[in-house]
Amino acid sequence: MFSIQRCHPRHQRGVTLVELLVVVTIAVVLLAASIPMMQPVIKGREVREATREIQAFIKAAEVRAMERGRPVGVAFLRSDKSPNLVYQLALAEVPPPYMGDSSDARALVLNIDLTSGQCRASLSASLNALEYVNPGDRIRFDFRGPSYRVASKPSGQYLMFHLDGSLPPPKGQLGVSTGVPFQIFRQPRITAAAPLELPVPAAIDLSMSGIGAQGFQFNGYTEPVVMTFRPQGGLDRIYTGGNGSDPLRTLEPLFLLIGRADQVGEANINDNRSQWMSITRVGAMHMLQNETPQVGGMTVDAKVAAIRTNMRKKWMTAGSS
């Protein structure tokens, strides 16, 4: 026969208050000791997050250009208080060329000053439409020849344009009483879409950004920097932010420094939590954590050139264009 044995549960000893206090005290000490080690990671998190958001926003603009069939880009909106810092990015689109309000709209070249390069034309166009013409837009006559930079806002129906550099004056149009067809190529316009807000305290540092290894083309202006993409893909033009200045077309990559708003300039270069983003002429984007050269006596310009050159070597080694 089987015998049945009773199981008597053992008495479970609880945790005393003293033991609990010891465990809590140890946990607090370990947490306090880990905070200084975690601070660099926490402070750099916003910059890394901002870099990812900027990358996605720029890529969306490139895709939009392909969908629209005309240049679309990104406007880097400068801060009012510190124009070399950017907290917001907005979509910008290039409007279709303006050719008047009817098929018989004409431009009449009234005078050409070869000494100053200033020229004047009269346009048979809507005055309301001409309100959207700004310095830096370009005008071309009779669908041929070069385009000329608009020098100032139109006054009534009169528009001043400039013969930049070695551009020849419009041929065969001075004194033509009937005028000729015209096209006004306008600069990008910021759309009504909601802008991208970078996480605080991250910001794009335009004083340390630029084109090529040694470029600082965005420093010192107040107007937004705008880069546009071609409908076929890749960078089209870069507007540096100088009012009325011509856009740049370059084979060199564009470099953006993403850092902190409270340490603009050299401080962001010396902070290895900062991030670099480059955009090549074909639209390829590369990200790299800032690595400041540890060489004594280097100027800020030399540091920036070394960082950008090193970044380019790394992506070329990886097989990117």
C-alpha positions, 0 to 999 in steps of 0.5 A: 500500500502507498503511504500518504505523506503530508507536505508542510510548507516552509515558512517564507522569510520576508525582507526587512526594512533595513535590507530594503533601505540598503538596496534602495540606497545602492540603487540611488548611488549607482544612478547618481554615478551613471548620470555624468556618463549619460549626459554626453549621450543625452545632450547629443541625442537631439542633434542626431535626431535633428540630422535624421529629420533633416535627411528625410525632409530633404529626400521628400523635396527631391521626390516632390521635384520628380513628381511635379516635373519642375525644381523643388527644394528646401529653404533653410530659414535663418533665425531672426536673432542669429541669422547663421542659425537655422531652426526651421526648414521649409519646402520651396518650389520654383514657379513656372516662367512668367510670360505675361497674361496673354499670348501677345504680351511683349517686352520693349527694351527702352535703353541699355547703358553699357557703362553701368550695365543697367538696362530698362524695359517696359512690359505689357503685363499685369501690374499685380503679376509684376508684384511677384517679380523680385531682384535676382529673378532673370528675364530672357527676351524673344525665347533666345539668348542669355537671361539677365538678372532683374536689378530691382522691383518693377516700378509700374510696368518698367523693369530694370535688368543688369548686364552681369559680367561679360553678358552681351546686351539683348540683340536686335531689340532696342528700338523695336517698337512692337517689343518681343516675347519675354520670359521671367524665371523666378526664384524659389518660393516657400510653400504653405506646407508646415515647416520642419521644426528641429528639436531644441537645442539642435540647429544648423550652423550656417557659419560653418556650412558651405560648398566644397572643402573650404567654402563658407558661402552662407555666412553673413546673410539674412535671407534663407539659403535655398537648394533645389533639386532637378526633376530628373534628380540631383542638385539643381541650384543653391541660393546662398541667401544674398539678396539678388545674388545669382544662384550657384551651380556646382560640382562640389558637395554641399556640407551642413553642420548640425550642432547646438544653438548655444554654441554657434561657430567654432564651439560647434566645430570643437564639439564631437557631438555635432553632426555633418551632412553632405549632399552631392551633385547627384543628390546622394546624402552622407552623415558623419559624426564630427571629428575635430582634428587634434592638431595644435595651432589649427585655424577654424578654416583649416579644421573645417577643411580637414573635416570635410576632406576626411568625410569625402574620403570616407564616403568615396572609400565606401563606394559612393559618388 
